Amino acid sequence: MIREHAKKDKVMKITFRPKESLKKSVINNSNFIYTLLIIISLLSFQSCVEQSEEPVERVGKTAINPEHLSNTTQYGYSQAVSVGPNSQIVYIAGQIGISDNGPNDFESQVDRSFQNLIDVIKASGGRVENIVKITLLVKNHDDERLKYLVKKRKEVFGQNPPASTLIPVPELALSSLEFEIDAIVVLEEGI
């Protein structure tokens, strides 16, 4: 529907669009604006990179534990971890610790899983200190298992632990699995 309004020798046309047409117009405008912002960001980043003649200082990982939050380092993890610009990210798949030649209780699986994780990190060219995030999957989670995991994380990560998420699960990929751990590792350039 189109209506015309006269205003001092000028005619304004006002178009009323059906609801669906208006939604499409808003979505198209939003997509255009979003795309435009991405292009501007990329061009700004490119110009910053091209203009920088000095080498960027290499920075490893930095644990972030705000004072007003719980001191999670006592449990073997950090609230967050920040990494530097000259870094390569390595995503490590879930590591398990079942064995054909040994005990497969929870603690044994945790120990072997952590050792497998460390072996994969070394094969990637990194060290335990390069881990910035871990995810722990725990079958039949309880206080005793949590205590052991706290002890193990502190033993492996020391004073600069990664960010960590523990997820209690009803089952893992195999019925005999009790524990699985994956990780995100950041390698500095040149390592």
SELUM-879736 format. One line per 8 residues: their letters; for each residue x, y, z of N, C-alpha, C, O. Coordinates in nm, 4 decimals, always signed. Layout:
<rotis>
A = X:Y:Z:X:Y:Z:X:Y:Z:X:Y:Z | ...
</rotis>
This chain:
<rotis>
MIREHAKK = +0.0846:-0.1157:+0.0000:+0.0000:+0.0000:+0.0000:+0.0902:+0.1233:+0.0000:+0.1853:+0.1301:+0.0778 | +0.0622:+0.2173:-0.0834:+0.1432:+0.3399:-0.0931:+0.0553:+0.4588:-0.0619:-0.0547:+0.4714:-0.1158 | +0.1032:+0.5458:+0.0247:+0.0323:+0.6697:+0.0563:+0.1240:+0.7857:+0.0228:+0.2457:+0.7779:+0.0397 | +0.0645:+0.8917:-0.0243:+0.1431:+1.0104:-0.0551:+0.1041:+1.1224:+0.0389:-0.0141:+1.1407:+0.0678 | +0.2007:+1.1970:+0.0866:+0.1784:+1.3114:+0.1736:+0.2428:+1.4330:+0.1092:+0.3596:+1.4292:+0.0705 | +0.1667:+1.5402:+0.0981:+0.2205:+1.6640:+0.0416:+0.2798:+1.7473:+0.1534:+0.2188:+1.7620:+0.2593 | +0.3961:+1.8009:+0.1311:+0.4618:+1.8838:+0.2319:+0.5381:+1.9927:+0.1591:+0.6457:+1.9676:+0.1047 | +0.4830:+2.1145:+0.1574:+0.5463:+2.2307:+0.0956:+0.6022:+2.1969:-0.0419:+0.7240:+2.1970:-0.0601
DKVMKITF = +0.5218:+2.1698:-0.1325:+0.5565:+2.1436:-0.2719:+0.6374:+2.0150:-0.2928:+0.6867:+1.9911:-0.4030 | +0.6513:+1.9341:-0.1915:+0.7212:+1.8066:-0.2076:+0.6247:+1.6950:-0.1742:+0.5428:+1.7064:-0.0830 | +0.6353:+1.5898:-0.2473:+0.5500:+1.4746:-0.2213:+0.6368:+1.3632:-0.1645:+0.7373:+1.3239:-0.2239 | +0.5965:+1.3139:-0.0502:+0.6679:+1.2021:+0.0120:+0.5858:+1.0764:-0.0093:+0.4649:+1.0752:+0.0138 | +0.6511:+0.9728:-0.0526:+0.5839:+0.8448:-0.0678:+0.6231:+0.7560:+0.0496:+0.7413:+0.7357:+0.0773 | +0.5246:+0.7051:+0.1161:+0.5483:+0.6129:+0.2265:+0.4963:+0.4769:+0.1831:+0.3800:+0.4625:+0.1456 | +0.5817:+0.3801:+0.1885:+0.5448:+0.2462:+0.1462:+0.5252:+0.1590:+0.2688:+0.6130:+0.1511:+0.3547 | +0.4124:+0.0947:+0.2771:+0.3863:-0.0002:+0.3847:+0.4070:-0.1390:+0.3281:+0.3416:-0.1791:+0.2318
RPKESLKK = +0.4973:-0.2104:+0.3882:+0.5271:-0.3439:+0.3396:+0.4622:-0.4470:+0.4312:+0.4477:-0.4242:+0.5513 | +0.4241:-0.5584:+0.3748:+0.3743:-0.6657:+0.4618:+0.4852:-0.7097:+0.5578:+0.6035:-0.6886:+0.5312 | +0.4458:-0.7706:+0.6683:+0.5386:-0.8103:+0.7733:+0.6565:-0.8925:+0.7219:+0.7705:-0.8615:+0.7564 | +0.6341:-0.9954:+0.6412:+0.7413:-1.0824:+0.5922:+0.8421:-1.0043:+0.5085:+0.9629:-1.0246:+0.5209 | +0.7925:-0.9157:+0.4241:+0.8816:-0.8358:+0.3410:+0.9692:-0.7457:+0.4281:+1.0877:-0.7274:+0.4003 | +0.9098:-0.6899:+0.5337:+0.9843:-0.6044:+0.6254:+1.0927:-0.6853:+0.6977:+1.2053:-0.6381:+0.7137 | +1.0586:-0.8068:+0.7411:+1.1574:-0.8915:+0.8073:+1.2747:-0.9207:+0.7150:+1.3900:-0.9137:+0.7574 | +1.2465:-0.9536:+0.5884:+1.3536:-0.9829:+0.4934:+1.4424:-0.8613:+0.4733:+1.5643:-0.8740:+0.4622
SVINNSNF = +1.3814:-0.7433:+0.4686:+1.4581:-0.6210:+0.4505:+1.5508:-0.5970:+0.5691:+1.6674:-0.5618:+0.5510 | +1.4990:-0.6162:+0.6908:+1.5806:-0.5972:+0.8105:+1.6936:-0.6998:+0.8135:+1.8076:-0.6654:+0.8446 | +1.6628:-0.8254:+0.7815:+1.7650:-0.9303:+0.7808:+1.8716:-0.8994:+0.6769:+1.9909:-0.9117:+0.7050 | +1.8299:-0.8592:+0.5566:+1.9271:-0.8269:+0.4532:+2.0156:-0.7098:+0.4956:+2.1365:-0.7114:+0.4726 | +1.9554:-0.6085:+0.5573:+2.0346:-0.4953:+0.6057:+2.1286:-0.5385:+0.7173:+2.2432:-0.4938:+0.7219 | +2.0821:-0.6250:+0.8074:+2.1675:-0.6737:+0.9165:+2.2837:-0.7541:+0.8609:+2.3977:-0.7367:+0.9040 | +2.2558:-0.8421:+0.7653:+2.3625:-0.9214:+0.7043:+2.4635:-0.8310:+0.6341:+2.5841:-0.8542:+0.6418 | +2.4137:-0.7280:+0.5658:+2.5017:-0.6348:+0.4974:+2.5924:-0.5631:+0.5975:+2.7131:-0.5519:+0.5762
IYTLLIII = +2.5331:-0.5147:+0.7066:+2.6101:-0.4429:+0.8076:+2.7121:-0.5358:+0.8719:+2.8272:-0.4968:+0.8914 | +2.6713:-0.6582:+0.9051:+2.7626:-0.7566:+0.9648:+2.8787:-0.7858:+0.8703:+2.9941:-0.7883:+0.9132 | +2.8494:-0.8080:+0.7419:+2.9534:-0.8346:+0.6424:+3.0471:-0.7147:+0.6299:+3.1689:-0.7308:+0.6220 | +2.9903:-0.5959:+0.6281:+3.0697:-0.4736:+0.6180:+3.1640:-0.4599:+0.7381:+3.2802:-0.4229:+0.7213 | +3.1151:-0.4893:+0.8583:+3.2000:-0.4823:+0.9778:+3.3140:-0.5826:+0.9707:+3.4262:-0.5515:+1.0107 | +3.2873:-0.7016:+0.9208:+3.3930:-0.8028:+0.9078:+3.4994:-0.7547:+0.8093:+3.6189:-0.7678:+0.8358 | +3.4571:-0.6996:+0.6969:+3.5516:-0.6511:+0.5953:+3.6368:-0.5385:+0.6533:+3.7584:-0.5363:+0.6337 | +3.5743:-0.4458:+0.7238:+3.6485:-0.3337:+0.7833:+3.7494:-0.3872:+0.8856:+3.8633:-0.3410:+0.8902
SLLSFQSC = +3.7070:-0.4858:+0.9684:+3.7982:-0.5436:+1.0683:+3.9176:-0.6096:+1.0022:+4.0313:-0.5919:+1.0460 | +3.8917:-0.6860:+0.8963:+4.0007:-0.7545:+0.8273:+4.0965:-0.6554:+0.7624:+4.2181:-0.6741:+0.7669 | +4.0421:-0.5502:+0.7021:+4.1283:-0.4499:+0.6404:+4.2102:-0.3760:+0.7456:+4.3274:-0.3458:+0.7231 | +4.1492:-0.3468:+0.8600:+4.2225:-0.2805:+0.9686:+4.3343:-0.3692:+1.0190:+4.4460:-0.3226:+1.0416 | +4.3042:-0.4990:+1.0371:+4.4061:-0.5934:+1.0841:+4.5194:-0.6021:+0.9829:+4.6365:-0.6000:+1.0207 | +4.4853:-0.6118:+0.8537:+4.5879:-0.6230:+0.7496:+4.6767:-0.4989:+0.7484:+4.7986:-0.5098:+0.7360 | +4.6158:-0.3812:+0.7611:+4.6976:-0.2598:+0.7583:+4.7875:-0.2515:+0.8812:+4.8996:-0.2016:+0.8721 | +4.7394:-0.3001:+0.9969:+4.8248:-0.3018:+1.1169:+4.9435:-0.3945:+1.0969:+5.0562:-0.3616:+1.1339
VEQSEEPV = +4.9173:-0.5106:+1.0381:+5.0242:-0.6073:+1.0157:+5.1246:-0.5521:+0.9161:+5.2455:-0.5649:+0.9358 | +5.0750:-0.4904:+0.8082:+5.1649:-0.4379:+0.7056:+5.2475:-0.3208:+0.7574:+5.3619:-0.3033:+0.7154 | +5.1910:-0.2391:+0.8490:+5.2621:-0.1218:+0.8958:+5.3634:-0.1538:+1.0050:+5.4557:-0.0757:+1.0282 | +5.3478:-0.2668:+1.0717:+5.4368:-0.3010:+1.1817:+5.5705:-0.3500:+1.1280:+5.5774:-0.4522:+1.0597 | +5.6776:-0.2756:+1.1597:+5.8101:-0.3159:+1.1151:+5.8883:-0.3820:+1.2266:+5.9848:-0.4537:+1.2003 | +5.8478:-0.3589:+1.3524:+5.9188:-0.4185:+1.4641:+5.8628:-0.5581:+1.4898:+5.7429:-0.5812:+1.4737 | +5.9492:-0.6507:+1.5297:+5.8995:-0.7848:+1.5603:+5.8091:-0.7817:+1.6826:+5.8323:-0.7050:+1.7760 | +5.7064:-0.8650:+1.6815:+5.6164:-0.8737:+1.7946:+5.6835:-0.9587:+1.9018:+5.7395:-1.0643:+1.8724
ERVGKTAI = +5.6775:-0.9123:+2.0251:+5.7407:-0.9854:+2.1346:+5.6709:-1.1196:+2.1536:+5.5480:-1.1268:+2.1536 | +5.7491:-1.2252:+2.1698:+5.6934:-1.3581:+2.1921:+5.6425:-1.3674:+2.3344:+5.7138:-1.3358:+2.4297 | +5.5202:-1.4105:+2.3474:+5.4593:-1.4243:+2.4781:+5.4010:-1.5638:+2.4874:+5.3335:-1.6085:+2.3947 | +5.4256:-1.6341:+2.5976:+5.3693:-1.7669:+2.6184:+5.2294:-1.7562:+2.6741:+5.1532:-1.6671:+2.6363 | +5.1954:-1.8465:+2.7636:+5.0626:-1.8417:+2.8237:+5.0670:-1.7680:+2.9559:+5.1679:-1.7698:+3.0264 | +4.9577:-1.7038:+2.9882:+4.9452:-1.6313:+3.1129:+4.8177:-1.6757:+3.1819:+4.7090:-1.6652:+3.1250 | +4.8301:-1.7255:+3.3044:+4.7124:-1.7659:+3.3814:+4.6398:-1.6417:+3.4312:+4.7026:-1.5440:+3.4720 | +4.5074:-1.6463:+3.4276:+4.4251:-1.5344:+3.4728:+4.3333:-1.5860:+3.5831:+4.2474:-1.6710:+3.5595
NPEHLSNT = +4.3528:-1.5336:+3.7032:+4.2736:-1.5735:+3.8192:+4.2345:-1.4479:+3.8967:+4.3064:-1.4076:+3.9881 | +4.1202:-1.3846:+3.8615:+4.0785:-1.2628:+3.9314:+4.0687:-1.2851:+4.0828:+4.0229:-1.3899:+4.1284 | +4.1121:-1.1861:+4.1588:+4.1181:-1.1988:+4.3047:+3.9816:-1.2217:+4.3680:+3.9719:-1.2882:+4.4711 | +3.8755:-1.1673:+4.3077:+3.7430:-1.1801:+4.3694:+3.6776:-1.3167:+4.3425:+3.5703:-1.3448:+4.3958 | +3.7411:-1.4013:+4.2607:+3.6911:-1.5359:+4.2360:+3.7671:-1.6370:+4.3206:+3.8726:-1.6063:+4.3762 | +3.7141:-1.7543:+4.3294:+3.7771:-1.8621:+4.4049:+3.9182:-1.8887:+4.3542:+3.9432:-1.8842:+4.2337 | +4.0104:-1.9164:+4.4461:+4.1476:-1.9494:+4.4086:+4.1511:-2.0922:+4.3554:+4.1690:-2.1870:+4.4318 | +4.1341:-2.1070:+4.2253:+4.1251:-2.2403:+4.1659:+4.2608:-2.3066:+4.1470:+4.2667:-2.4266:+4.1199
TQYGYSQA = +4.3695:-2.2323:+4.1606:+4.5014:-2.2951:+4.1447:+4.5248:-2.4014:+4.2511:+4.6023:-2.4946:+4.2297 | +4.4584:-2.3880:+4.3659:+4.4708:-2.4901:+4.4702:+4.4099:-2.6233:+4.4264:+4.4381:-2.7273:+4.4857 | +4.3266:-2.6197:+4.3225:+4.2661:-2.7412:+4.2682:+4.3321:-2.7855:+4.1377:+4.2881:-2.8817:+4.0749 | +4.4371:-2.7154:+4.0976:+4.5130:-2.7559:+3.9798:+4.4632:-2.7011:+3.8484:+4.4901:-2.7600:+3.7437 | +4.3895:-2.5871:+3.8500:+4.3497:-2.5235:+3.7243:+4.3344:-2.3732:+3.7414:+4.3250:-2.3234:+3.8536 | +4.3320:-2.3008:+3.6295:+4.3157:-2.1556:+3.6281:+4.1773:-2.1196:+3.5764:+4.1148:-2.1972:+3.5042 | +4.1300:-2.0009:+3.6140:+3.9997:-1.9546:+3.5637:+4.0045:-1.9320:+3.4125:+3.9084:-1.9621:+3.3417 | +4.1158:-1.8796:+3.3639:+4.1334:-1.8544:+3.2208:+4.2823:-1.8519:+3.1897:+4.3656:-1.8389:+3.2794
VSVGPNSQ = +4.3148:-1.8644:+3.0611:+4.4532:-1.8579:+3.0167:+4.4574:-1.7742:+2.8893:+4.3771:-1.7943:+2.7982 | +4.5506:-1.6815:+2.8837:+4.5701:-1.5959:+2.7670:+4.6983:-1.6396:+2.6960:+4.7952:-1.6796:+2.7606 | +4.6981:-1.6315:+2.5624:+4.8175:-1.6698:+2.4865:+4.8615:-1.5555:+2.3962:+4.7827:-1.4676:+2.3612 | +4.9890:-1.5590:+2.3595:+5.0479:-1.4524:+2.2788:+5.0190:-1.4644:+2.1307:+4.9619:-1.5638:+2.0858 | +5.0581:-1.3634:+2.0545:+5.0260:-1.3567:+1.9123:+5.1059:-1.4524:+1.8230:+5.0562:-1.4915:+1.7174 | +5.2254:-1.4906:+1.8612:+5.3081:-1.5774:+1.7761:+5.2931:-1.7226:+1.8189:+5.3915:-1.7899:+1.8497 | +5.1707:-1.7697:+1.8207:+5.1445:-1.9024:+1.8736:+5.0746:-1.9917:+1.7722:+5.0004:-1.9447:+1.6859 | +5.0999:-2.1207:+1.7846:+5.0330:-2.2228:+1.7045:+4.9457:-2.3031:+1.8003:+4.9923:-2.3443:+1.9065
IVYIAGQI = +4.8207:-2.3255:+1.7642:+4.7290:-2.3993:+1.8506:+4.7249:-2.5448:+1.8072:+4.7124:-2.5754:+1.6886 | +4.7356:-2.6348:+1.9059:+4.7272:-2.7786:+1.8818:+4.6097:-2.8311:+1.9642:+4.6056:-2.8130:+2.0859 | +4.5149:-2.8959:+1.8979:+4.3995:-2.9543:+1.9649:+4.4261:-3.1038:+1.9815:+4.4423:-3.1761:+1.8832 | +4.4304:-3.1490:+2.1053:+4.4614:-3.2892:+2.1318:+4.3326:-3.3640:+2.1629:+4.2554:-3.3240:+2.2502 | +4.3108:-3.4722:+2.0908:+4.1915:-3.5546:+2.1092:+4.1917:-3.6182:+2.2469:+4.2946:-3.6228:+2.3142 | +4.0761:-3.6670:+2.2880:+4.0629:-3.7323:+2.4170:+4.1591:-3.8487:+2.4325:+4.1665:-3.9365:+2.3466 | +4.2321:-3.8485:+2.5421:+4.3275:-3.9552:+2.5714:+4.2696:-4.0444:+2.6805:+4.2134:-3.9958:+2.7786 | +4.2840:-4.1743:+2.6624:+4.2306:-4.2710:+2.7578:+4.3450:-4.3530:+2.8162:+4.4584:-4.3452:+2.7690
GISDNGPN = +4.3146:-4.4311:+2.9184:+4.4217:-4.5035:+2.9850:+4.3893:-4.6478:+3.0182:+4.4386:-4.6997:+3.1183 | +4.3074:-4.7146:+2.9371:+4.2842:-4.8566:+2.9645:+4.4032:-4.9372:+2.9155:+4.4728:-4.8977:+2.8220 | +4.4252:-5.0508:+2.9803:+4.5426:-5.1307:+2.9494:+4.5065:-5.2786:+2.9432:+4.4200:-5.3263:+3.0167 | +4.5744:-5.3500:+2.8538:+4.5597:-5.4955:+2.8475:+4.6482:-5.5630:+2.9516:+4.6256:-5.6786:+2.9875 | +4.7506:-5.4895:+3.0006:+4.8522:-5.5512:+3.0882:+4.8592:-5.4893:+3.2268:+4.9667:-5.4874:+3.2867 | +4.7522:-5.4404:+3.2780:+4.7621:-5.3789:+3.4095:+4.6261:-5.3509:+3.4673:+4.5241:-5.3824:+3.4060 | +4.6236:-5.2919:+3.5847:+4.4947:-5.2608:+3.6464:+4.4215:-5.1530:+3.5665:+4.4845:-5.0663:+3.5060 | +4.2894:-5.1590:+3.5665:+4.2079:-5.0608:+3.4953:+4.1131:-4.9887:+3.5899:+4.0032:-4.9488:+3.5512
DFESQVDR = +4.1570:-4.9725:+3.7145:+4.0780:-4.8936:+3.8079:+4.0876:-4.7454:+3.7697:+4.1666:-4.7080:+3.6830 | +4.0078:-4.6633:+3.8340:+4.0006:-4.5214:+3.7997:+4.1375:-4.4537:+3.8069:+4.1782:-4.3875:+3.7114 | +4.2081:-4.4689:+3.9168:+4.3366:-4.4001:+3.9343:+4.4390:-4.4439:+3.8295:+4.5147:-4.3610:+3.7790 | +4.4421:-4.5718:+3.7967:+4.5358:-4.6208:+3.6944:+4.5016:-4.5620:+3.5578:+4.5908:-4.5235:+3.4822 | +4.3729:-4.5553:+3.5267:+4.3329:-4.4958:+3.3985:+4.3676:-4.3474:+3.3937:+4.4118:-4.2979:+3.2900 | +4.3485:-4.2765:+3.5033:+4.3835:-4.1337:+3.5080:+4.5336:-4.1168:+3.4855:+4.5753:-4.0337:+3.4049 | +4.6145:-4.1949:+3.5561:+4.7600:-4.1840:+3.5427:+4.8045:-4.2096:+3.3987:+4.8839:-4.1332:+3.3438 | +4.7538:-4.3164:+3.3378:+4.7934:-4.3486:+3.1996:+4.7392:-4.2447:+3.1006:+4.8066:-4.2115:+3.0031
SFQNLIDV = +4.6186:-4.1934:+3.1248:+4.5607:-4.0910:+3.0353:+4.6458:-3.9649:+3.0361:+4.6745:-3.9081:+2.9308 | +4.6863:-3.9211:+3.1555:+4.7724:-3.8031:+3.1649:+4.9067:-3.8293:+3.0971:+4.9599:-3.7416:+3.0290 | +4.9616:-3.9492:+3.1155:+5.0891:-3.9815:+3.0510:+5.0735:-3.9830:+2.8984:+5.1610:-3.9340:+2.8270 | +4.9635:-4.0384:+2.8487:+4.9379:-4.0372:+2.7037:+4.9259:-3.8946:+2.6526:+4.9767:-3.8620:+2.5453 | +4.8585:-3.8095:+2.7294:+4.8452:-3.6684:+2.6919:+4.9827:-3.6028:+2.6828:+5.0118:-3.5317:+2.5866 | +5.0657:-3.6263:+2.7816:+5.2018:-3.5695:+2.7831:+5.2815:-3.6198:+2.6625:+5.3541:-3.5428:+2.5997 | +5.2681:-3.7485:+2.6302:+5.3393:-3.8044:+2.5148:+5.2955:-3.7385:+2.3840:+5.3789:-3.7108:+2.2978 | +5.1657:-3.7131:+2.3688:+5.1155:-3.6479:+2.2466:+5.1653:-3.5040:+2.2391:+5.2008:-3.4555:+2.1316
IKASGGRV = +5.1678:-3.4364:+2.3529:+5.2188:-3.2978:+2.3557:+5.3648:-3.2941:+2.3122:+5.4040:-3.2101:+2.2312 | +5.4442:-3.3846:+2.3658:+5.5860:-3.3905:+2.3274:+5.6007:-3.4207:+2.1786:+5.6857:-3.3618:+2.1118 | +5.5190:-3.5116:+2.1261:+5.5236:-3.5440:+1.9830:+5.4829:-3.4240:+1.8977:+5.5215:-3.4146:+1.7812 | +5.4052:-3.3325:+1.9554:+5.3638:-3.2105:+1.8849:+5.4676:-3.1003:+1.8936:+5.4524:-2.9951:+1.8314 | +5.5736:-3.1240:+1.9709:+5.6776:-3.0231:+1.9861:+5.6585:-2.9344:+2.1065:+5.7206:-2.8285:+2.1153 | +5.5743:-2.9748:+2.1998:+5.5468:-2.8907:+2.3156:+5.5842:-2.9550:+2.4473:+5.6448:-3.0620:+2.4531 | +5.5452:-2.8849:+2.5534:+5.5685:-2.9297:+2.6905:+5.4372:-2.9153:+2.7672:+5.3433:-2.8516:+2.7193 | +5.4312:-2.9733:+2.8837:+5.3118:-2.9629:+2.9682:+5.2764:-2.8161:+2.9929:+5.1585:-2.7811:+2.9983
ENIVKITL = +5.3763:-2.7311:+3.0077:+5.3535:-2.5882:+3.0332:+5.2774:-2.5203:+2.9193:+5.2229:-2.4117:+2.9388 | +5.2726:-2.5818:+2.8012:+5.2036:-2.5230:+2.6865:+5.0538:-2.5519:+2.6860:+4.9818:-2.4977:+2.6022 | +5.0054:-2.6355:+2.7770:+4.8620:-2.6655:+2.7823:+4.7877:-2.5443:+2.8360:+4.8219:-2.4925:+2.9423 | +4.6858:-2.4986:+2.7629:+4.6077:-2.3841:+2.8080:+4.4666:-2.4228:+2.8520:+4.4018:-2.3470:+2.9242 | +4.4180:-2.5396:+2.8097:+4.2810:-2.5815:+2.8454:+4.2729:-2.7327:+2.8422:+4.3217:-2.7971:+2.7493 | +4.2101:-2.7890:+2.9457:+4.1824:-2.9327:+2.9467:+4.0343:-2.9548:+2.9749:+3.9681:-2.8733:+3.0392 | +3.9851:-3.0660:+2.9254:+3.8499:-3.1113:+2.9573:+3.8619:-3.2527:+3.0112:+3.9218:-3.3401:+2.9485 | +3.8040:-3.2736:+3.1281:+3.8082:-3.4033:+3.1928:+3.6689:-3.4650:+3.1879:+3.5715:-3.4025:+3.2298
LVKNHDDE = +3.6594:-3.5867:+3.1370:+3.5329:-3.6598:+3.1359:+3.5444:-3.7720:+3.2377:+3.6330:-3.8569:+3.2273 | +3.4545:-3.7729:+3.3370:+3.4650:-3.8662:+3.4483:+3.3364:-3.9475:+3.4611:+3.2279:-3.8934:+3.4821 | +3.3521:-4.0780:+3.4478:+3.2390:-4.1685:+3.4667:+3.2242:-4.1961:+3.6165:+3.3238:-4.2111:+3.6873 | +3.1000:-4.2025:+3.6643:+3.0709:-4.2281:+3.8064:+3.1425:-4.1292:+3.8989:+3.2031:-4.1683:+3.9987 | +3.1346:-4.0027:+3.8644:+3.2013:-3.8969:+3.9401:+3.1542:-3.8947:+4.0864:+3.0348:-3.9049:+4.1144 | +3.2493:-3.8814:+4.1778:+3.2181:-3.8654:+4.3196:+3.3323:-3.7887:+4.3868:+3.4286:-3.7499:+4.3206 | +3.3216:-3.7668:+4.5179:+3.4223:-3.6878:+4.5902:+3.5604:-3.7522:+4.5879:+3.6608:-3.6817:+4.5777 | +3.5671:-3.8833:+4.5971:+3.6972:-3.9515:+4.5963:+3.7675:-3.9335:+4.4616:+3.8881:-3.9094:+4.4563
RLKYLVKK = +3.6918:-3.9454:+4.3544:+3.7507:-3.9270:+4.2210:+3.7955:-3.7818:+4.2039:+3.9012:-3.7551:+4.1468 | +3.7158:-3.6901:+4.2527:+3.7530:-3.5486:+4.2435:+3.8823:-3.5219:+4.3204:+3.9695:-3.4507:+4.2707 | +3.8959:-3.5769:+4.4387:+4.0182:-3.5582:+4.5176:+4.1403:-3.6097:+4.4414:+4.2454:-3.5457:+4.4411 | +4.1258:-3.7243:+4.3778:+4.2391:-3.7782:+4.3034:+4.2738:-3.6895:+4.1834:+4.3911:-3.6677:+4.1530 | +4.1708:-3.6389:+4.1160:+4.1953:-3.5511:+4.0004:+4.2618:-3.4205:+4.0429:+4.3489:-3.3702:+3.9719 | +4.2227:-3.3652:+4.1565:+4.2870:-3.2439:+4.2081:+4.4347:-3.2722:+4.2330:+4.5214:-3.1948:+4.1925 | +4.4625:-3.3832:+4.2995:+4.6016:-3.4222:+4.3273:+4.6800:-3.4390:+4.1967:+4.7923:-3.3901:+4.1847 | +4.6213:-3.5077:+4.1002:+4.6910:-3.5341:+3.9731:+4.7159:-3.4051:+3.8954:+4.8252:-3.3853:+3.8423
RKEVFGQN = +4.6155:-3.3166:+3.8880:+4.6343:-3.1893:+3.8167:+4.7460:-3.1077:+3.8810:+4.8296:-3.0511:+3.8106 | +4.7481:-3.1011:+4.0120:+4.8539:-3.0255:+4.0813:+4.9903:-3.0879:+4.0557:+5.0888:-3.0164:+4.0370 | +4.9968:-3.2193:+4.0548:+5.1224:-3.2901:+4.0294:+5.1739:-3.2626:+3.8877:+5.2933:-3.2403:+3.8681 | +5.0838:-3.2642:+3.7897:+5.1239:-3.2474:+3.6497:+5.1479:-3.1008:+3.6142:+5.2444:-3.0696:+3.5444 | +5.0617:-3.0106:+3.6611:+5.0662:-2.8713:+3.6148:+5.1363:-2.7743:+3.7092:+5.1732:-2.6649:+3.6667 | +5.1556:-2.8100:+3.8335:+5.2271:-2.7229:+3.9259:+5.1595:-2.5895:+3.9485:+5.0380:-2.5820:+3.9667 | +5.2408:-2.4828:+3.9472:+5.1936:-2.3485:+3.9819:+5.1319:-2.2703:+3.8661:+5.0794:-2.1611:+3.8877 | +5.1368:-2.3231:+3.7445:+5.0807:-2.2513:+3.6286:+4.9838:-2.3434:+3.5544:+5.0096:-2.3829:+3.4408
PPASTLIP = +4.8717:-2.3775:+3.6196:+4.7800:-2.4737:+3.5595:+4.6949:-2.4125:+3.4480:+4.6751:-2.2912:+3.4425 | +4.6452:-2.4991:+3.3593:+4.5583:-2.4517:+3.2518:+4.4155:-2.4304:+3.3014:+4.3814:-2.4676:+3.4137 | +4.3332:-2.3704:+3.2168:+4.1898:-2.3658:+3.2434:+4.1389:-2.5099:+3.2330:+4.1952:-2.5912:+3.1597 | +4.0320:-2.5405:+3.3069:+3.9881:-2.6794:+3.3127:+3.8375:-2.6892:+3.3277:+3.7756:-2.6092:+3.3978 | +3.7792:-2.7874:+3.2617:+3.6375:-2.8193:+3.2777:+3.6264:-2.9671:+3.3074:+3.6824:-3.0501:+3.2358 | +3.5534:-3.0003:+3.4142:+3.5286:-3.1396:+3.4493:+3.3819:-3.1686:+3.4194:+3.2927:-3.0972:+3.4653 | +3.3582:-3.2736:+3.3425:+3.2214:-3.3104:+3.3056:+3.1935:-3.4537:+3.3520:+3.2526:-3.5483:+3.3000 | +3.1039:-3.4695:+3.4493:+3.0624:-3.6045:+3.4868:+2.9776:-3.6633:+3.3734:+2.8893:-3.5962:+3.3202
VPELALSS = +3.0048:-3.7877:+3.3373:+2.9316:-3.8514:+3.2280:+2.8813:-3.9891:+3.2713:+2.9433:-4.0550:+3.3549 | +2.7687:-4.0322:+3.2141:+2.7192:-4.1657:+3.2486:+2.7975:-4.2773:+3.1785:+2.8102:-4.3872:+3.2325 | +2.8491:-4.2500:+3.0602:+2.9237:-4.3493:+2.9826:+3.0289:-4.2785:+2.8987:+3.0176:-4.1595:+2.8692 | +3.1317:-4.3544:+2.8607:+3.2315:-4.3073:+2.7655:+3.2280:-4.4012:+2.6450:+3.1403:-4.4872:+2.6373 | +3.3198:-4.3870:+2.5525:+3.3158:-4.4619:+2.4267:+3.3157:-4.6136:+2.4464:+3.2505:-4.6856:+2.3708 | +3.3870:-4.6620:+2.5458:+3.3909:-4.8054:+2.5779:+3.3390:-4.8240:+2.7199:+3.3606:-4.7385:+2.8058 | +3.2718:-4.9333:+2.7442:+3.2136:-4.9549:+2.8775:+3.3197:-4.9640:+2.9873:+3.2910:-4.9324:+3.1028 | +3.4417:-5.0066:+2.9535:+3.5477:-5.0191:+3.0539:+3.6182:-4.8862:+3.0844:+3.6972:-4.8790:+3.1786
LEFEIDAI = +3.5908:-4.7818:+3.0065:+3.6542:-4.6512:+3.0301:+3.5927:-4.5823:+3.1515:+3.4707:-4.5800:+3.1678 | +3.6794:-4.5261:+3.2368:+3.6362:-4.4506:+3.3543:+3.6716:-4.3023:+3.3427:+3.6151:-4.2184:+3.4128 | +3.7669:-4.2708:+3.2522:+3.8211:-4.1353:+3.2464:+3.8740:-4.1059:+3.1066:+3.9246:-4.1945:+3.0377 | +3.8612:-3.9782:+3.0659:+3.9188:-3.9318:+2.9393:+3.9570:-3.7853:+2.9560:+3.8886:-3.7102:+3.0255 | +4.0663:-3.7453:+2.8921:+4.1114:-3.6059:+2.8992:+4.1519:-3.5593:+2.7593:+4.2218:-3.6302:+2.6868 | +4.1067:-3.4385:+2.7224:+4.1570:-3.3766:+2.6000:+4.2200:-3.2431:+2.6373:+4.2079:-3.1979:+2.7512 | +4.2871:-3.1802:+2.5415:+4.3588:-3.0569:+2.5748:+4.3731:-2.9665:+2.4533:+4.3666:-3.0100:+2.3384 | +4.3927:-2.8400:+2.4836:+4.4327:-2.7406:+2.3836:+4.5706:-2.6925:+2.4262:+4.5914:-2.6508:+2.5402
VVLEEGI = +4.6634:-2.6993:+2.3332:+4.8035:-2.6661:+2.3594:+4.8416:-2.5502:+2.2688:+4.8015:-2.5460:+2.1525 | +4.9183:-2.4571:+2.3212:+4.9653:-2.3436:+2.2419:+5.1173:-2.3482:+2.2369:+5.1851:-2.3427:+2.3395 | +5.1685:-2.3586:+2.1158:+5.3135:-2.3607:+2.0940:+5.3570:-2.2246:+2.0445:+5.2965:-2.1686:+1.9531 | +5.4619:-2.1714:+2.1049:+5.5152:-2.0437:+2.0573:+5.5893:-2.0688:+1.9273:+5.6442:-2.1769:+1.9056 | +5.5905:-1.9688:+1.8416:+5.6615:-1.9799:+1.7142:+5.8072:-2.0125:+1.7393:+5.8712:-1.9531:+1.8261 | +5.8587:-2.1058:+1.6640:+5.9998:-2.1415:+1.6767:+6.0278:-2.2530:+1.7738:+6.1432:-2.2926:+1.7902 | +5.9241:-2.3055:+1.8396:+5.9472:-2.4163:+1.9328:+5.9658:-2.5428:+1.8548:+5.9868:-2.6490:+1.9135
</rotis>
